[in-house]
Amino acid sequence: MKTPKLIKKVRKYLEAGSRKQRKEAKCIRELLKKLKKKERALQARLEKEKDPKKRRQIRKNLDIIYAQRKKGVAILKELKKK
């Protein structure tokens, strides 16, 4: 699954109501795993890339993925508290 599609799914779950989020917690976990895998792949690409333009683009994508994962993890922690 491409990064934009994963991010859209995460946003959809983050914006859902708490009742629906509890139902979708399993899906959120799966999405977070996919995002983490994507993040690791991009990190590896970043280390190998020499071109500054491409490095900036990869870094930008990494920052976006990191932010979305952070939001998702926070939501899961809140759901576990309830």
mmCIF file as gemmi writes it, N, C-alpha and C atoms, coordinates in Angstrom:
data_model
loop_
_atom_site.group_PDB
_atom_site.id
_atom_site.type_symbol
_atom_site.label_atom_id
_atom_site.label_alt_id
_atom_site.label_comp_id
_atom_site.label_asym_id
_atom_site.label_entity_id
_atom_site.label_seq_id
_atom_site.pdbx_PDB_ins_code
_atom_site.Cartn_x
_atom_site.Cartn_y
_atom_site.Cartn_z
_atom_site.occupancy
_atom_site.B_iso_or_equiv
_atom_site.pdbx_formal_charge
_atom_site.auth_seq_id
_atom_site.auth_asym_id
_atom_site.pdbx_PDB_model_num
ATOM 1 N N . MET Axp A 1 ? 0.85 -1.168 0 1 0 ? 1 A 1
ATOM 2 C CA . MET Axp A 1 ? 0 0 0 1 0 ? 1 A 1
ATOM 3 C C . MET Axp A 1 ? 0.901 1.238 0 1 0 ? 1 A 1
ATOM 4 N N . LYS Axp A 2 ? 0.566 2.203 -0.794 1 0 ? 2 A 1
ATOM 5 C CA . LYS Axp A 2 ? 1.364 3.423 -0.904 1 0 ? 2 A 1
ATOM 6 C C . LYS Axp A 2 ? 1.181 4.301 0.337 1 0 ? 2 A 1
ATOM 7 N N . THR Axp A 3 ? 2.164 5.108 0.604 1 0 ? 3 A 1
ATOM 8 C CA . THR Axp A 3 ? 2.169 5.976 1.782 1 0 ? 3 A 1
ATOM 9 C C . THR Axp A 3 ? 0.946 6.884 1.869 1 0 ? 3 A 1
ATOM 10 N N . PRO Axp A 4 ? 0.565 7.593 0.803 1 0 ? 4 A 1
ATOM 11 C CA . PRO Axp A 4 ? -0.61 8.474 0.923 1 0 ? 4 A 1
ATOM 12 C C . PRO Axp A 4 ? -1.877 7.714 1.314 1 0 ? 4 A 1
ATOM 13 N N . LYS Axp A 5 ? -2.027 6.514 0.798 1 0 ? 5 A 1
ATOM 14 C CA . LYS Axp A 5 ? -3.207 5.717 1.12 1 0 ? 5 A 1
ATOM 15 C C . LYS Axp A 5 ? -3.197 5.317 2.602 1 0 ? 5 A 1
ATOM 16 N N . LEU Axp A 6 ? -2.019 4.926 3.106 1 0 ? 6 A 1
ATOM 17 C CA . LEU Axp A 6 ? -1.905 4.575 4.522 1 0 ? 6 A 1
ATOM 18 C C . LEU Axp A 6 ? -2.208 5.779 5.406 1 0 ? 6 A 1
ATOM 19 N N . ILE Axp A 7 ? -1.701 6.928 5.022 1 0 ? 7 A 1
ATOM 20 C CA . ILE Axp A 7 ? -1.928 8.143 5.808 1 0 ? 7 A 1
ATOM 21 C C . ILE Axp A 7 ? -3.404 8.511 5.809 1 0 ? 7 A 1
ATOM 22 N N . LYS Axp A 8 ? -4.069 8.363 4.677 1 0 ? 8 A 1
ATOM 23 C CA . LYS Axp A 8 ? -5.507 8.65 4.617 1 0 ? 8 A 1
ATOM 24 C C . LYS Axp A 8 ? -6.277 7.742 5.567 1 0 ? 8 A 1
ATOM 25 N N . LYS Axp A 9 ? -5.897 6.458 5.614 1 0 ? 9 A 1
ATOM 26 C CA . LYS Axp A 9 ? -6.583 5.523 6.509 1 0 ? 9 A 1
ATOM 27 C C . LYS Axp A 9 ? -6.371 5.914 7.967 1 0 ? 9 A 1
ATOM 28 N N . VAL Axp A 10 ? -5.144 6.265 8.306 1 0 ? 10 A 1
ATOM 29 C CA . VAL Axp A 10 ? -4.858 6.664 9.688 1 0 ? 10 A 1
ATOM 30 C C . VAL Axp A 10 ? -5.679 7.893 10.053 1 0 ? 10 A 1
ATOM 31 N N . ARG Axp A 11 ? -5.714 8.883 9.168 1 0 ? 11 A 1
ATOM 32 C CA . ARG Axp A 11 ? -6.503 10.094 9.432 1 0 ? 11 A 1
ATOM 33 C C . ARG Axp A 11 ? -7.968 9.75 9.635 1 0 ? 11 A 1
ATOM 34 N N . LYS Axp A 12 ? -8.485 8.839 8.818 1 0 ? 12 A 1
ATOM 35 C CA . LYS Axp A 12 ? -9.886 8.44 8.92 1 0 ? 12 A 1
ATOM 36 C C . LYS Axp A 12 ? -10.177 7.873 10.312 1 0 ? 12 A 1
ATOM 37 N N . TYR Axp A 13 ? -9.293 7.015 10.808 1 0 ? 13 A 1
ATOM 38 C CA . TYR Axp A 13 ? -9.5 6.426 12.123 1 0 ? 13 A 1
ATOM 39 C C . TYR Axp A 13 ? -9.288 7.438 13.239 1 0 ? 13 A 1
ATOM 40 N N . LEU Axp A 14 ? -8.341 8.344 13.05 1 0 ? 14 A 1
ATOM 41 C CA . LEU Axp A 14 ? -8.08 9.343 14.083 1 0 ? 14 A 1
ATOM 42 C C . LEU Axp A 14 ? -9.251 10.3 14.241 1 0 ? 14 A 1
ATOM 43 N N . GLU Axp A 15 ? -9.953 10.571 13.152 1 0 ? 15 A 1
ATOM 44 C CA . GLU Axp A 15 ? -11.07 11.505 13.191 1 0 ? 15 A 1
ATOM 45 C C . GLU Axp A 15 ? -12.386 10.831 13.586 1 0 ? 15 A 1
ATOM 46 N N . ALA Axp A 16 ? -12.413 9.529 13.649 1 0 ? 16 A 1
ATOM 47 C CA . ALA Axp A 16 ? -13.634 8.808 13.998 1 0 ? 16 A 1
ATOM 48 C C . ALA Axp A 16 ? -13.952 9.01 15.48 1 0 ? 16 A 1
ATOM 49 N N . GLY Axp A 17 ? -15.19 8.781 15.85 1 0 ? 17 A 1
ATOM 50 C CA . GLY Axp A 17 ? -15.6 8.895 17.244 1 0 ? 17 A 1
ATOM 51 C C . GLY Axp A 17 ? -14.969 7.807 18.09 1 0 ? 17 A 1
ATOM 52 N N . SER Axp A 18 ? -14.959 7.987 19.405 1 0 ? 18 A 1
ATOM 53 C CA . SER Axp A 18 ? -14.273 7.047 20.294 1 0 ? 18 A 1
ATOM 54 C C . SER Axp A 18 ? -14.891 5.65 20.254 1 0 ? 18 A 1
ATOM 55 N N . ARG Axp A 19 ? -16.198 5.564 20.079 1 0 ? 19 A 1
ATOM 56 C CA . ARG Axp A 19 ? -16.846 4.259 20.025 1 0 ? 19 A 1
ATOM 57 C C . ARG Axp A 19 ? -16.354 3.476 18.805 1 0 ? 19 A 1
ATOM 58 N N . LYS Axp A 20 ? -16.321 4.145 17.692 1 0 ? 20 A 1
ATOM 59 C CA . LYS Axp A 20 ? -15.857 3.497 16.47 1 0 ? 20 A 1
ATOM 60 C C . LYS Axp A 20 ? -14.365 3.194 16.563 1 0 ? 20 A 1
ATOM 61 N N . GLN Axp A 21 ? -13.61 4.059 17.22 1 0 ? 21 A 1
ATOM 62 C CA . GLN Axp A 21 ? -12.171 3.843 17.35 1 0 ? 21 A 1
ATOM 63 C C . GLN Axp A 21 ? -11.872 2.57 18.129 1 0 ? 21 A 1
ATOM 64 N N . ARG Axp A 22 ? -12.66 2.299 19.156 1 0 ? 22 A 1
ATOM 65 C CA . ARG Axp A 22 ? -12.45 1.073 19.916 1 0 ? 22 A 1
ATOM 66 C C . ARG Axp A 22 ? -12.649 -0.142 19.031 1 0 ? 22 A 1
ATOM 67 N N . LYS Axp A 23 ? -13.669 -0.076 18.173 1 0 ? 23 A 1
ATOM 68 C CA . LYS Axp A 23 ? -13.914 -1.184 17.25 1 0 ? 23 A 1
ATOM 69 C C . LYS Axp A 23 ? -12.773 -1.322 16.255 1 0 ? 23 A 1
ATOM 70 N N . GLU Axp A 24 ? -12.219 -0.197 15.871 1 0 ? 24 A 1
ATOM 71 C CA . GLU Axp A 24 ? -11.205 -0.181 14.826 1 0 ? 24 A 1
ATOM 72 C C . GLU Axp A 24 ? -9.775 -0.235 15.378 1 0 ? 24 A 1
ATOM 73 N N . ALA Axp A 25 ? -9.612 -0.469 16.671 1 0 ? 25 A 1
ATOM 74 C CA . ALA Axp A 25 ? -8.279 -0.463 17.276 1 0 ? 25 A 1
ATOM 75 C C . ALA Axp A 25 ? -7.359 -1.482 16.606 1 0 ? 25 A 1
ATOM 76 N N . LYS Axp A 26 ? -7.914 -2.622 16.266 1 0 ? 26 A 1
ATOM 77 C CA . LYS Axp A 26 ? -7.105 -3.65 15.614 1 0 ? 26 A 1
ATOM 78 C C . LYS Axp A 26 ? -6.611 -3.151 14.258 1 0 ? 26 A 1
ATOM 79 N N . CYS Axp A 27 ? -7.484 -2.511 13.512 1 0 ? 27 A 1
ATOM 80 C CA . CYS Axp A 27 ? -7.097 -1.969 12.205 1 0 ? 27 A 1
ATOM 81 C C . CYS Axp A 27 ? -6.048 -0.873 12.361 1 0 ? 27 A 1
ATOM 82 N N . ILE Axp A 28 ? -6.197 -0.069 13.396 1 0 ? 28 A 1
ATOM 83 C CA . ILE Axp A 28 ? -5.224 0.995 13.642 1 0 ? 28 A 1
ATOM 84 C C . ILE Axp A 28 ? -3.852 0.382 13.912 1 0 ? 28 A 1
ATOM 85 N N . ARG Axp A 29 ? -3.824 -0.682 14.718 1 0 ? 29 A 1
ATOM 86 C CA . ARG Axp A 29 ? -2.551 -1.346 15.007 1 0 ? 29 A 1
ATOM 87 C C . ARG Axp A 29 ? -1.904 -1.871 13.731 1 0 ? 29 A 1
ATOM 88 N N . GLU Axp A 30 ? -2.714 -2.484 12.866 1 0 ? 30 A 1
ATOM 89 C CA . GLU Axp A 30 ? -2.188 -3.008 11.608 1 0 ? 30 A 1
ATOM 90 C C . GLU Axp A 30 ? -1.641 -1.877 10.734 1 0 ? 30 A 1
ATOM 91 N N . LEU Axp A 31 ? -2.367 -0.764 10.68 1 0 ? 31 A 1
ATOM 92 C CA . LEU Axp A 31 ? -1.895 0.38 9.895 1 0 ? 31 A 1
ATOM 93 C C . LEU Axp A 31 ? -0.593 0.937 10.462 1 0 ? 31 A 1
ATOM 94 N N . LEU Axp A 32 ? -0.505 0.986 11.772 1 0 ? 32 A 1
ATOM 95 C CA . LEU Axp A 32 ? 0.715 1.49 12.393 1 0 ? 32 A 1
ATOM 96 C C . LEU Axp A 32 ? 1.901 0.586 12.075 1 0 ? 32 A 1
ATOM 97 N N . LYS Axp A 33 ? 1.661 -0.72 12.034 1 0 ? 33 A 1
ATOM 98 C CA . LYS Axp A 33 ? 2.73 -1.65 11.67 1 0 ? 33 A 1
ATOM 99 C C . LYS Axp A 33 ? 3.179 -1.413 10.234 1 0 ? 33 A 1
ATOM 100 N N . LYS Axp A 34 ? 2.217 -1.2 9.341 1 0 ? 34 A 1
ATOM 101 C CA . LYS Axp A 34 ? 2.559 -0.944 7.941 1 0 ? 34 A 1
ATOM 102 C C . LYS Axp A 34 ? 3.33 0.365 7.801 1 0 ? 34 A 1
ATOM 103 N N . LEU Axp A 35 ? 2.891 1.383 8.536 1 0 ? 35 A 1
ATOM 104 C CA . LEU Axp A 35 ? 3.595 2.667 8.487 1 0 ? 35 A 1
ATOM 105 C C . LEU Axp A 35 ? 5.014 2.538 9.042 1 0 ? 35 A 1
ATOM 106 N N . LYS Axp A 36 ? 5.17 1.733 10.09 1 0 ? 36 A 1
ATOM 107 C CA . LYS Axp A 36 ? 6.498 1.539 10.662 1 0 ? 36 A 1
ATOM 108 C C . LYS Axp A 36 ? 7.411 0.835 9.66 1 0 ? 36 A 1
ATOM 109 N N . LYS Axp A 37 ? 6.86 -0.147 8.975 1 0 ? 37 A 1
ATOM 110 C CA . LYS Axp A 37 ? 7.628 -0.861 7.956 1 0 ? 37 A 1
ATOM 111 C C . LYS Axp A 37 ? 8.044 0.098 6.84 1 0 ? 37 A 1
ATOM 112 N N . LYS Axp A 38 ? 7.111 0.943 6.42 1 0 ? 38 A 1
ATOM 113 C CA . LYS Axp A 38 ? 7.386 1.934 5.38 1 0 ? 38 A 1
ATOM 114 C C . LYS Axp A 38 ? 8.447 2.925 5.875 1 0 ? 38 A 1
ATOM 115 N N . GLU Axp A 39 ? 8.338 3.313 7.132 1 0 ? 39 A 1
ATOM 116 C CA . GLU Axp A 39 ? 9.294 4.251 7.716 1 0 ? 39 A 1
ATOM 117 C C . GLU Axp A 39 ? 10.707 3.657 7.715 1 0 ? 39 A 1
ATOM 118 N N . ARG Axp A 40 ? 10.815 2.4 8.082 1 0 ? 40 A 1
ATOM 119 C CA . ARG Axp A 40 ? 12.126 1.742 8.09 1 0 ? 40 A 1
ATOM 120 C C . ARG Axp A 40 ? 12.71 1.649 6.682 1 0 ? 40 A 1
ATOM 121 N N . ALA Axp A 41 ? 11.854 1.339 5.704 1 0 ? 41 A 1
ATOM 122 C CA . ALA Axp A 41 ? 12.318 1.255 4.316 1 0 ? 41 A 1
ATOM 123 C C . ALA Axp A 41 ? 12.819 2.614 3.832 1 0 ? 41 A 1
ATOM 124 N N . LEU Axp A 42 ? 12.079 3.666 4.156 1 0 ? 42 A 1
ATOM 125 C CA . LEU Axp A 42 ? 12.5 5.011 3.759 1 0 ? 42 A 1
ATOM 126 C C . LEU Axp A 42 ? 13.79 5.42 4.467 1 0 ? 42 A 1
ATOM 127 N N . GLN Axp A 43 ? 13.931 5.014 5.712 1 0 ? 43 A 1
ATOM 128 C CA . GLN Axp A 43 ? 15.144 5.328 6.468 1 0 ? 43 A 1
ATOM 129 C C . GLN Axp A 43 ? 16.351 4.671 5.798 1 0 ? 43 A 1
ATOM 130 N N . ALA Axp A 44 ? 16.176 3.427 5.357 1 0 ? 44 A 1
ATOM 131 C CA . ALA Axp A 44 ? 17.257 2.725 4.668 1 0 ? 44 A 1
ATOM 132 C C . ALA Axp A 44 ? 17.59 3.423 3.345 1 0 ? 44 A 1
ATOM 133 N N . ARG Axp A 45 ? 16.559 3.845 2.616 1 0 ? 45 A 1
ATOM 134 C CA . ARG Axp A 45 ? 16.778 4.563 1.356 1 0 ? 45 A 1
ATOM 135 C C . ARG Axp A 45 ? 17.499 5.885 1.591 1 0 ? 45 A 1
ATOM 136 N N . LEU Axp A 46 ? 17.128 6.548 2.676 1 0 ? 46 A 1
ATOM 137 C CA . LEU Axp A 46 ? 17.745 7.835 3.008 1 0 ? 46 A 1
ATOM 138 C C . LEU Axp A 46 ? 19.248 7.672 3.254 1 0 ? 46 A 1
ATOM 139 N N . GLU Axp A 47 ? 19.611 6.607 3.946 1 0 ? 47 A 1
ATOM 140 C CA . GLU Axp A 47 ? 21.021 6.368 4.245 1 0 ? 47 A 1
ATOM 141 C C . GLU Axp A 47 ? 21.831 6.116 2.977 1 0 ? 47 A 1
ATOM 142 N N . LYS Axp A 48 ? 21.201 5.49 1.984 1 0 ? 48 A 1
ATOM 143 C CA . LYS Axp A 48 ? 21.903 5.154 0.744 1 0 ? 48 A 1
ATOM 144 C C . LYS Axp A 48 ? 21.906 6.298 -0.271 1 0 ? 48 A 1
ATOM 145 N N . GLU Axp A 49 ? 20.926 7.182 -0.177 1 0 ? 49 A 1
ATOM 146 C CA . GLU Axp A 49 ? 20.752 8.245 -1.184 1 0 ? 49 A 1
ATOM 147 C C . GLU Axp A 49 ? 21.82 9.327 -1.044 1 0 ? 49 A 1
ATOM 148 N N . LYS Axp A 50 ? 22.353 9.746 -2.186 1 0 ? 50 A 1
ATOM 149 C CA . LYS Axp A 50 ? 23.386 10.785 -2.207 1 0 ? 50 A 1
ATOM 150 C C . LYS Axp A 50 ? 22.848 12.134 -2.691 1 0 ? 50 A 1
ATOM 151 N N . ASP Axp A 51 ? 21.856 12.114 -3.552 1 0 ? 51 A 1
ATOM 152 C CA . ASP Axp A 51 ? 21.301 13.334 -4.144 1 0 ? 51 A 1
ATOM 153 C C . ASP Axp A 51 ? 20.55 14.153 -3.086 1 0 ? 51 A 1
ATOM 154 N N . PRO Axp A 52 ? 20.94 15.414 -2.869 1 0 ? 52 A 1
ATOM 155 C CA . PRO Axp A 52 ? 20.299 16.251 -1.842 1 0 ? 52 A 1
ATOM 156 C C . PRO Axp A 52 ? 18.797 16.452 -2.05 1 0 ? 52 A 1
ATOM 157 N N . LYS Axp A 53 ? 18.358 16.609 -3.296 1 0 ? 53 A 1
ATOM 158 C CA . LYS Axp A 53 ? 16.923 16.794 -3.556 1 0 ? 53 A 1
ATOM 159 C C . LYS Axp A 53 ? 16.127 15.566 -3.139 1 0 ? 53 A 1
ATOM 160 N N . LYS Axp A 54 ? 16.624 14.406 -3.531 1 0 ? 54 A 1
ATOM 161 C CA . LYS Axp A 54 ? 15.929 13.164 -3.182 1 0 ? 54 A 1
ATOM 162 C C . LYS Axp A 54 ? 15.959 12.934 -1.675 1 0 ? 54 A 1
ATOM 163 N N . ARG Axp A 55 ? 17.077 13.283 -1.049 1 0 ? 55 A 1
ATOM 164 C CA . ARG Axp A 55 ? 17.178 13.132 0.406 1 0 ? 55 A 1
ATOM 165 C C . ARG Axp A 55 ? 16.152 14.008 1.119 1 0 ? 55 A 1
ATOM 166 N N . ARG Axp A 56 ? 15.97 15.246 0.627 1 0 ? 56 A 1
ATOM 167 C CA . ARG Axp A 56 ? 14.968 16.143 1.222 1 0 ? 56 A 1
ATOM 168 C C . ARG Axp A 56 ? 13.567 15.557 1.086 1 0 ? 56 A 1
ATOM 169 N N . GLN Axp A 57 ? 13.268 15.005 -0.087 1 0 ? 57 A 1
ATOM 170 C CA . GLN Axp A 57 ? 11.946 14.423 -0.317 1 0 ? 57 A 1
ATOM 171 C C . GLN Axp A 57 ? 11.711 13.218 0.594 1 0 ? 57 A 1
ATOM 172 N N . ILE Axp A 58 ? 12.718 12.374 0.715 1 0 ? 58 A 1
ATOM 173 C CA . ILE Axp A 58 ? 12.603 11.204 1.591 1 0 ? 58 A 1
ATOM 174 C C . ILE Axp A 58 ? 12.433 11.655 3.039 1 0 ? 58 A 1
ATOM 175 N N . ARG Axp A 59 ? 13.203 12.651 3.456 1 0 ? 59 A 1
ATOM 176 C CA . ARG Axp A 59 ? 13.113 13.171 4.829 1 0 ? 59 A 1
ATOM 177 C C . ARG Axp A 59 ? 11.717 13.738 5.096 1 0 ? 59 A 1
ATOM 178 N N . LYS Axp A 60 ? 11.161 14.431 4.109 1 0 ? 60 A 1
ATOM 179 C CA . LYS Axp A 60 ? 9.811 14.988 4.243 1 0 ? 60 A 1
ATOM 180 C C . LYS Axp A 60 ? 8.787 13.865 4.437 1 0 ? 60 A 1
ATOM 181 N N . ASN Axp A 61 ? 8.9 12.816 3.624 1 0 ? 61 A 1
ATOM 182 C CA . ASN Axp A 61 ? 7.994 11.673 3.758 1 0 ? 61 A 1
ATOM 183 C C . ASN Axp A 61 ? 8.155 11.003 5.114 1 0 ? 61 A 1
ATOM 184 N N . LEU Axp A 62 ? 9.399 10.872 5.569 1 0 ? 62 A 1
ATOM 185 C CA . LEU Axp A 62 ? 9.649 10.279 6.884 1 0 ? 62 A 1
ATOM 186 C C . LEU Axp A 62 ? 9.005 11.099 7.996 1 0 ? 62 A 1
ATOM 187 N N . ASP Axp A 63 ? 9.11 12.406 7.906 1 0 ? 63 A 1
ATOM 188 C CA . ASP Axp A 63 ? 8.513 13.276 8.919 1 0 ? 63 A 1
ATOM 189 C C . ASP Axp A 63 ? 6.994 13.121 8.962 1 0 ? 63 A 1
ATOM 190 N N . ILE Axp A 64 ? 6.379 13.015 7.792 1 0 ? 64 A 1
ATOM 191 C CA . ILE Axp A 64 ? 4.924 12.848 7.717 1 0 ? 64 A 1
ATOM 192 C C . ILE Axp A 64 ? 4.515 11.515 8.329 1 0 ? 64 A 1
ATOM 193 N N . ILE Axp A 65 ? 5.205 10.458 7.948 1 0 ? 65 A 1
ATOM 194 C CA . ILE Axp A 65 ? 4.883 9.128 8.473 1 0 ? 65 A 1
ATOM 195 C C . ILE Axp A 65 ? 5.081 9.094 9.984 1 0 ? 65 A 1
ATOM 196 N N . TYR Axp A 66 ? 6.17 9.685 10.456 1 0 ? 66 A 1
ATOM 197 C CA . TYR Axp A 66 ? 6.447 9.707 11.891 1 0 ? 66 A 1
ATOM 198 C C . TYR Axp A 66 ? 5.329 10.418 12.654 1 0 ? 66 A 1
ATOM 199 N N . ALA Axp A 67 ? 4.892 11.543 12.132 1 0 ? 67 A 1
ATOM 200 C CA . ALA Axp A 67 ? 3.826 12.309 12.795 1 0 ? 67 A 1
ATOM 201 C C . ALA Axp A 67 ? 2.529 11.506 12.847 1 0 ? 67 A 1
ATOM 202 N N . GLN Axp A 68 ? 2.185 10.842 11.765 1 0 ? 68 A 1
ATOM 203 C CA . GLN Axp A 68 ? 0.954 10.056 11.732 1 0 ? 68 A 1
ATOM 204 C C . GLN Axp A 68 ? 1.035 8.866 12.691 1 0 ? 68 A 1
ATOM 205 N N . ARG Axp A 69 ? 2.193 8.221 12.729 1 0 ? 69 A 1
ATOM 206 C CA . ARG Axp A 69 ? 2.364 7.102 13.655 1 0 ? 69 A 1
ATOM 207 C C . ARG Axp A 69 ? 2.249 7.578 15.098 1 0 ? 69 A 1
ATOM 208 N N . LYS Axp A 70 ? 2.834 8.717 15.387 1 0 ? 70 A 1
ATOM 209 C CA . LYS Axp A 70 ? 2.79 9.269 16.742 1 0 ? 70 A 1
ATOM 210 C C . LYS Axp A 70 ? 1.343 9.529 17.163 1 0 ? 70 A 1
ATOM 211 N N . LYS Axp A 71 ? 0.55 10.098 16.255 1 0 ? 71 A 1
ATOM 212 C CA . LYS Axp A 71 ? -0.869 10.351 16.539 1 0 ? 71 A 1
ATOM 213 C C . LYS Axp A 71 ? -1.609 9.038 16.772 1 0 ? 71 A 1
ATOM 214 N N . GLY Axp A 72 ? -1.342 8.057 15.929 1 0 ? 72 A 1
ATOM 215 C CA . GLY Axp A 72 ? -2.004 6.76 16.051 1 0 ? 72 A 1
ATOM 216 C C . GLY Axp A 72 ? -1.673 6.072 17.362 1 0 ? 72 A 1
ATOM 217 N N . VAL Axp A 73 ? -0.416 6.115 17.762 1 0 ? 73 A 1
ATOM 218 C CA . VAL Axp A 73 ? 0.004 5.503 19.023 1 0 ? 73 A 1
ATOM 219 C C . VAL Axp A 73 ? -0.675 6.203 20.194 1 0 ? 73 A 1
ATOM 220 N N . ALA Axp A 74 ? -0.783 7.508 20.138 1 0 ? 74 A 1
ATOM 221 C CA . ALA Axp A 74 ? -1.445 8.262 21.209 1 0 ? 74 A 1
ATOM 222 C C . ALA Axp A 74 ? -2.912 7.86 21.319 1 0 ? 74 A 1
ATOM 223 N N . ILE Axp A 75 ? -3.577 7.703 20.185 1 0 ? 75 A 1
ATOM 224 C CA . ILE Axp A 75 ? -4.985 7.291 20.187 1 0 ? 75 A 1
ATOM 225 C C . ILE Axp A 75 ? -5.126 5.899 20.793 1 0 ? 75 A 1
ATOM 226 N N . LEU Axp A 76 ? -4.245 4.971 20.418 1 0 ? 76 A 1
ATOM 227 C CA . LEU Axp A 76 ? -4.315 3.619 20.976 1 0 ? 76 A 1
ATOM 228 C C . LEU Axp A 76 ? -4.103 3.631 22.487 1 0 ? 76 A 1
ATOM 229 N N . LYS Axp A 77 ? -3.191 4.449 22.969 1 0 ? 77 A 1
ATOM 230 C CA . LYS Axp A 77 ? -2.96 4.546 24.413 1 0 ? 77 A 1
ATOM 231 C C . LYS Axp A 77 ? -4.205 5.066 25.125 1 0 ? 77 A 1
ATOM 232 N N . GLU Axp A 78 ? -4.865 6.053 24.529 1 0 ? 78 A 1
ATOM 233 C CA . GLU Axp A 78 ? -6.102 6.58 25.115 1 0 ? 78 A 1
ATOM 234 C C . GLU Axp A 78 ? -7.183 5.507 25.155 1 0 ? 78 A 1
ATOM 235 N N . LEU Axp A 79 ? -7.292 4.749 24.082 1 0 ? 79 A 1
ATOM 236 C CA . LEU Axp A 79 ? -8.315 3.707 24.017 1 0 ? 79 A 1
ATOM 237 C C . LEU Axp A 79 ? -8.057 2.619 25.05 1 0 ? 79 A 1
ATOM 238 N N . LYS Axp A 80 ? -6.793 2.305 25.311 1 0 ? 80 A 1
ATOM 239 C CA . LYS Axp A 80 ? -6.466 1.285 26.303 1 0 ? 80 A 1
ATOM 240 C C . LYS Axp A 80 ? -6.814 1.755 27.71 1 0 ? 80 A 1
ATOM 241 N N . LYS Axp A 81 ? -6.707 3.064 27.96 1 0 ? 81 A 1
ATOM 242 C CA . LYS Axp A 81 ? -7.033 3.613 29.275 1 0 ? 81 A 1
ATOM 243 C C . LYS Axp A 81 ? -8.521 3.507 29.57 1 0 ? 81 A 1
ATOM 244 N N . LYS Axp A 82 ? -9.343 3.595 28.529 1 0 ? 82 A 1
ATOM 245 C CA . LYS Axp A 82 ? -10.801 3.593 28.718 1 0 ? 82 A 1
ATOM 246 C C . LYS Axp A 82 ? -11.341 2.249 29.019 1 0 ? 82 A 1
